[in-house]
């Protein structure tokens, strides 16, 4: 499935009232937090071993993150493919210029 096709399907399932940008930003943070929580429990309960069960849970959380990213892109009047292309260009430029380390959005 292509990114934009997924985005269209995600938007069809979106249900929220009020400010979609705020709602989906909070949802994205929540889902990223759930992903992190699974990693924490993997460290605590499984000695850091990635079990098949944990892997399935993490993949499910990544799906939730992707859903929120898709709807957020829509809220910003853009599409996922444009976001992906922009991001890869940015990361490639940082690598070529040797500025992958450090901080700042515009390095």
C-alpha angles and dihedrals in degrees: 000000000000120000095246092048090053090047092054091051092047091052090052089060096044115120123174138119128228124007108014093190093058095039094051093043089056090045091051091051090049094051092046087051091052089052089051090047090057090052091049091051090047089057093044101040106024102036090249093302116143104225123194089249092052091046090055090050092050092049089052091052091048088055090054090049090051091050092055092044089053095051091044090054088053091049087055091051094245137105131241094245090059090049091050093047092048093048095049091048090051094048092045091051091051091051093048091049093044094239101120090118122063131048140279132084095246103045 
